[in-house]
Amino acid sequence: MEWPDHGGQPKKILELKGINKDDLYVDFSANINPLGPPMALKESFIEAFNQFEKYPDPNYEEATKLVATHEGVRQEQTLLTNGGSEAIFLVAQQFTGEKALIIEPTFSEYERACHVFQLSVTHLSLQQEDHFSFPLEKVISKMEEVDVVFLCRPNNPTGTVVDIEDIKAVLEKGIECQTTIVIDEAFIHFLPSHITDLAFLIDHYANLVLLRSLTKIFSIPSLRLGYVVAREEMIFQLKRSQIPWSVNGIVTSILPCLVTQHEFIDETKAWLQGQLKLLTTELSRLGFYYSPTLVNFYLLRDLDRQADTEQLFLYLLENNIIPRHTHTFKGLDGNYLRLAVRTEAENNFLLQTLRRWRDRQC
Ligand SMILES: Cc1ncc(COP(=O)(O)O)c(C=O)c1O
């Protein structure tokens, strides 16, 4: 079967499984903030109508300055991209024909980008037995063999977060063996406030490249906006290979509104903490394994019926819930489902449906 590579394709999944549901389903397969987009965006978006007929500034001066100020870095250390995805491909291109390390399971586009630019890829695996924790020693021991390491923090699909001390150890080792460390922080805004992002390390580590996305937190995957934060020379090189006007002028014209959405982000963090508590308490009670996530998605497996993930997947589809399959995540091989954290009503609907799944077996 041709499984879709990403979540957020509910119609395709239902079609593949021959289930006819029209729009009567809840999509738990895409990791998008269900509280968004922020209402404040609406007005800026309407005003942006005037920009439709104009080319964006090819250097995105104003918008880049805004993002850089927001991140506390210099404009020359920042490059706007067409979502985090463009950032991944631009960075991979810099290492054409070289060697990469990817820690799996993780976002599949790192590997795809490496293939496109002929990087040879070594994989290391996170293990459920270790709660998908970061295998620092193993990573360090592989680093001399590679030119670039791709890390996802928080990691998609586990929701786990590499500790700052481990990040520093990897960066130090990278300096020693001339390895670049690419850290994708696409889901950073969902983390509890006490966990820091890594922009403050940019001036300390010349081998650090940070990738960001605004599509998740603000629910704007159709508008697309991401950026890279890295040392000046890296940004200069990335910019040289970027397609002109790659970022659309609509999203840059609503950027001043986006960067002021502190309350929206705080509200999102508070909603998420509440919902994670609700979900994890009940999932444990029902005997499900969930990955120790800190963000808006998690891996799920029925501990009583570990071999029956495919049946659980079908059962959820038939009950109007679209999970994300894990056939395309290396090492998971379809043995887990990835589920997004949705609104309270939707999460309760999921829990109710899982209770019925459990009751059927008793
Ligand atoms: C870890 C990670 N990084 C980057 C992206 C790309 O996001 P976008 O291109 O929409 O900004 C995704 C999308 O799912 C992702 O999961």
The ligand as an SDF file (V2000), in Angstrom:
LIG
                    3D

 16 16  0  0  0  0  0  0  0  0999 V2000
    9.7590   18.4830   12.5210 C   0  0  0  0  0  0  0  0  0  0  0  0
    9.2160   19.2360   11.3560 C   0  0  0  0  0  0  0  0  0  0  0  0
    9.9820   20.1770   10.7830 N   0  0  0  0  0  0  0  0  0  0  0  0
    9.5450   20.8900    9.7420 C   0  0  0  0  0  0  0  0  0  0  0  0
    8.2980   20.6800    9.2090 C   0  0  0  0  0  0  0  0  0  0  0  0
    7.8860   21.4850    8.0310 C   0  0  0  0  0  0  0  0  0  0  0  0
    6.9460   22.4010    8.3570 O   0  0  0  0  0  0  0  0  0  0  0  0
    6.5550   23.5880    7.3830 P   0  0  0  0  0  0  0  0  0  0  0  0
    7.2870   23.3710    6.0950 O   0  0  0  0  0  0  0  0  0  0  0  0
    5.0850   23.5120    7.2250 O   0  0  0  0  0  0  0  0  0  0  0  0
    7.0030   24.8230    8.0750 O   0  0  0  0  0  0  0  0  0  0  0  0
    7.4550   19.7130    9.7740 C   0  0  0  0  0  0  0  0  0  0  0  0
    6.1150   19.4560    9.2250 C   0  0  0  0  0  0  0  0  0  0  0  0
    5.4130   18.5680    9.6060 O   0  0  0  0  0  0  0  0  0  0  0  0
    7.9340   18.9720   10.8760 C   0  0  0  0  0  0  0  0  0  0  0  0
    7.1860   18.0310   11.4610 O   0  0  0  0  0  0  0  0  0  0  0  0
  1  2  1  0
  2  3  1  0
  2 15  2  0
  3  4  2  0
  4  5  1  0
  5  6  1  0
  5 12  2  0
  6  7  1  0
  7  8  1  0
  8  9  2  0
  8 10  1  0
  8 11  1  0
 12 13  1  0
 12 15  1  0
 13 14  2  0
 15 16  1  0
M  END
$$$$
